[in-house]
Amino acid sequence: MILRKLLSDLLLAIDNLRAQKTRTLLTALGIVFGVGSVIGMLAIGAGAREESLRFIEQLGVRNILIDSRPATSREELQQRRRSSPGLTERDVRILEANIEDLEMLSPRRTLHPARILPKPARDIPELYGVRPSYASIHNLRVVEGRFFDQDHDAGSASVCVLGENAKVSLLGYQPAVGKFVKINDNWLEVVGVLGPNVAAGAQNTGGKMLDLNNIVYIPLNKFQYRYWDNSSFMRDDLDGIDLRLKAGADSIEVAKVVTAIVNSTHHDTPDFTVTIPAALLAQQQRTQTIFTYVMVAISAISLLVGGIGIMNIVLATVLERTREIGIRRAIGARRPDIVRQFLTESVLISMAGGLLGIAFGFLLSWIIAKTAEWKTIVTAMSVFVAFGVSVTVGMIFGIYPALKASNINPIEALRYE
């Protein structure tokens, strides 16, 4: 009996909405744009969250990164050198001897080459001198060949490993292992090629954007013996020291110890920075949650406007169908029947708008991804939430018109022209 009533109300509501196709469509547009906006904003947030998490995971949640801060002038450098030698191999030895939770460590030196052969098709790759442990510290994935080993580093071997973009830019898409590249005045044999590092592919370093896939890695000893920078007098002996801690170590607490050790050797000179990816991860998650809430709240305004539109149209419909309501009441329809009839129409409008809004949300996410080159991810949860809210809005904003219709006096309704 109940199902029969619901089916009858549904068919009647569909007939009434089909009789006013244009009005129904215009009423549903607010819901369409609202649902689409919510899905689009959640997709942007999910994409940004995944990219940032991938980048932080690439840094390593068990890692601690020490970076030198290059002096900006001769005067600043002279002031620093009175108390601090800068980041050096001595710091490396002291950290290796005093950090109990240290699993592995790699000093790091960088250089922007002046000349490189074959001539790169795009930007000149950066040159990194590192220990073999650098690959494990940063979870570098080798897709061709292998990363250089301790023997290569001890013997200052003329070998290199190419980042994905560096390989394509220098050697094209053919296999690269066994081929040679010339960086400045030194020929290097390619022994490995890395897979894609981070999709976003860039981090800020020294005030410029660095493509993490456009790097050539060589053994640190080879770098120290064969490469030098004309501006090296303005820089420390090392550009950075990357540490990986043992499993279970508290990276934040260890970072305090690392900072204290380096401060003691540098006599509290602020010529270095310590980055803790685990802390960055926690901060990123908090920031991303706030960002998502704000974006969804802004987008939900469209749903609110859509709900007001539904209420407005249903109220107008009640006025137009006053005589119909009187006839239904006269032949035995009760107030709950009238409420159910108009509430069903409101919910149908919001459901139709919600379904169209889902399609619009997918389209909006695709357009944003293509035009802004911003990764977007439409999740099942975002679709469910947006559609559920749209149906809820239809019910809430349909209650008042439905109650108003049920309270109409049948006798006055029959007299209404």
LINGI-V635612 format. One record per residue. SS is DSSP state (H for helix, E for strand, - for the rest). PSI is psi as a letter, one per 20 degrees, with the letter a starting at -180 (none if undefined). NEAR is the number of other C-alpha atoms within 10 Angstrom. Layout:
BEGIN
SS_PSI_NEAR ; SS_PSI_NEAR
END
This chain:
BEGIN
-_g_6 ; H_g_7 ; H_h_8 ; H_g_9 ; H_g_13 ; H_g_15 ; H_g_12 ; H_g_13 ; H_h_20 ; H_g_17 ; H_g_15 ; H_g_16 ; H_g_22 ; H_g_15 ; H_g_12 ; H_g_15 ; H_h_18 ; H_h_13 ; H_h_11 ; -_m_10 ; H_g_11 ; H_g_11 ; H_g_12 ; H_g_23 ; H_g_16 ; H_h_16 ; H_h_24 ; H_i_27 ; H_h_24 ; H_g_26 ; H_g_36 ; H_g_29 ; H_h_24 ; H_g_33 ; H_g_33 ; H_g_31 ; H_g_28 ; H_g_29 ; H_g_33 ; H_g_30 ; H_g_27 ; H_h_28 ; H_g_27 ; H_g_22 ; H_g_23 ; H_g_20 ; H_g_18 ; H_h_18 ; H_g_21 ; H_g_16 ; H_g_19 ; H_h_20 ; H_h_18 ; H_g_17 ; H_g_20 ; H_h_19 ; H_h_18 ; H_h_17 ; H_h_20 ; -_o_22 ; -_i_18 ; -_j_23 ; E_q_26 ; E_p_26 ; E_p_20 ; E_p_23 ; E_p_20 ; E_q_21 ; -_o_17 ; -_q_18 ; -_q_17 ; -_i_10 ; -_r_10 ; H_h_11 ; H_g_10 ; H_g_12 ; H_g_19 ; H_h_13 ; H_g_13 ; H_g_18 ; H_i_13 ; -_h_10 ; -_h_13 ; -_p_19 ; -_i_17 ; -_a_26 ; -_o_25 ; -_r_16 ; H_h_13 ; H_g_12 ; H_h_19 ; H_g_19 ; H_g_10 ; H_g_14 ; H_g_19 ; H_h_16 ; H_h_10 ; H_i_12 ; -_o_16 ; -_h_12 ; -_j_16 ; E_p_20 ; E_g_15 ; E_r_16 ; E_q_24 ; E_p_22 ; E_r_23 ; E_p_21 ; E_q_19 ; E_q_21 ; E_p_17 ; E_o_14 ; -_q_16 ; -_h_10 ; -_q_13 ; E_p_17 ; E_q_15 ; -_q_13 ; -_p_14 ; -_q_17 ; -_h_12 ; -_b_12 ; -_q_12 ; -_p_19 ; -_q_27 ; E_q_19 ; E_p_21 ; E_p_21 ; E_o_26 ; E_r_26 ; -_r_22 ; -_h_21 ; H_i_20 ; H_h_22 ; H_g_17 ; H_h_15 ; H_g_22 ; -_j_19 ; -_l_14 ; -_p_16 ; -_o_16 ; E_p_18 ; E_i_13 ; E_p_17 ; E_c_16 ; -_r_16 ; -_q_27 ; -_q_23 ; -_a_13 ; H_h_12 ; H_g_11 ; H_g_20 ; H_g_21 ; H_h_13 ; -_j_11 ; -_l_18 ; -_q_19 ; -_m_19 ; E_r_22 ; E_r_28 ; E_p_28 ; E_p_28 ; -_r_27 ; H_g_21 ; H_h_25 ; H_g_26 ; H_g_26 ; H_g_18 ; H_h_19 ; H_g_21 ; H_j_19 ; -_b_13 ; -_j_10 ; -_r_8 ; -_p_14 ; -_h_22 ; -_p_17 ; -_i_12 ; -_r_11 ; E_q_19 ; E_q_20 ; E_o_14 ; E_o_19 ; -_d_14 ; -_j_13 ; E_p_12 ; E_p_15 ; E_p_18 ; E_p_18 ; E_p_26 ; E_i_20 ; E_q_23 ; E_p_26 ; E_q_24 ; -_r_15 ; -_p_18 ; -_f_22 ; -_p_18 ; -_g_14 ; -_h_18 ; -_j_16 ; E_q_16 ; E_q_14 ; E_p_9 ; E_p_9 ; -_k_10 ; -_j_7 ; E_r_9 ; E_p_11 ; E_p_16 ; E_o_20 ; -_i_21 ; -_i_23 ; -_l_25 ; E_q_23 ; E_p_26 ; E_p_28 ; E_r_29 ; E_q_28 ; H_g_23 ; H_h_18 ; H_g_20 ; H_g_23 ; H_h_14 ; H_h_9 ; H_i_12 ; -_q_17 ; -_q_12 ; -_p_13 ; -_h_6 ; -_j_7 ; H_h_11 ; H_i_12 ; H_i_16 ; -_r_17 ; -_r_20 ; -_h_17 ; -_q_20 ; -_h_22 ; E_r_24 ; E_p_24 ; E_p_23 ; E_q_28 ; E_p_24 ; E_r_22 ; -_q_15 ; -_p_11 ; -_i_8 ; -_q_14 ; -_o_13 ; H_h_23 ; H_g_16 ; H_g_9 ; H_h_18 ; H_h_20 ; H_h_11 ; H_g_15 ; H_g_22 ; H_g_15 ; H_g_13 ; H_g_18 ; H_h_23 ; H_h_16 ; H_h_12 ; H_h_17 ; -_j_20 ; -_l_14 ; -_k_15 ; -_p_18 ; -_m_13 ; -_k_20 ; E_r_20 ; E_q_13 ; E_p_18 ; E_p_16 ; -_n_20 ; H_h_23 ; H_g_20 ; H_h_14 ; H_h_15 ; H_g_19 ; H_g_12 ; H_g_12 ; H_g_16 ; H_g_15 ; H_g_11 ; H_g_12 ; H_h_17 ; H_g_13 ; H_g_11 ; H_g_15 ; H_g_19 ; H_g_14 ; H_g_13 ; H_g_17 ; H_h_19 ; H_g_14 ; H_g_15 ; H_h_21 ; H_i_21 ; H_h_15 ; H_h_21 ; H_h_29 ; H_g_18 ; H_h_17 ; H_h_28 ; H_g_29 ; H_h_19 ; H_h_20 ; H_g_31 ; H_g_24 ; H_g_15 ; H_g_19 ; H_h_25 ; H_g_19 ; H_h_12 ; H_g_15 ; H_g_19 ; H_g_18 ; H_h_13 ; -_k_16 ; H_g_20 ; H_h_20 ; H_g_16 ; H_g_22 ; H_g_22 ; H_g_16 ; H_g_15 ; H_h_21 ; H_h_14 ; -_j_8 ; -_i_9 ; -_p_14 ; -_r_12 ; H_g_17 ; H_h_11 ; H_g_18 ; H_g_22 ; H_g_20 ; H_h_20 ; H_g_22 ; H_h_28 ; H_h_25 ; H_g_24 ; H_g_27 ; H_g_31 ; H_h_22 ; H_g_21 ; H_g_26 ; H_h_34 ; H_g_23 ; H_g_19 ; H_h_29 ; H_g_30 ; H_g_19 ; H_h_19 ; H_h_30 ; H_g_25 ; H_g_15 ; H_h_20 ; H_g_28 ; H_g_19 ; H_g_14 ; H_g_20 ; H_g_23 ; H_g_20 ; H_g_15 ; H_g_16 ; H_h_17 ; H_g_12 ; H_g_8 ; -_i_9 ; -_l_11 ; -_p_17 ; -_p_21 ; -_q_26 ; -_o_23 ; -_o_20 ; -_q_12 ; H_h_9 ; H_g_11 ; H_h_21 ; H_g_25 ; H_g_13 ; H_g_13 ; H_g_27 ; H_g_28 ; H_g_15 ; H_h_20 ; H_g_31 ; H_g_21 ; H_g_16 ; H_g_24 ; H_g_31 ; H_g_23 ; H_g_17 ; H_i_22 ; H_i_27 ; H_g_19 ; H_g_17 ; H_h_24 ; H_g_27 ; H_h_17 ; H_g_15 ; H_h_24 ; H_h_24 ; -_i_12 ; -_p_19 ; -_p_13 ; H_g_19 ; H_g_13 ; H_h_11 ; H_h_19 ; H_h_17 ; H_i_10 ; -_p_14 ; -_none_8
END
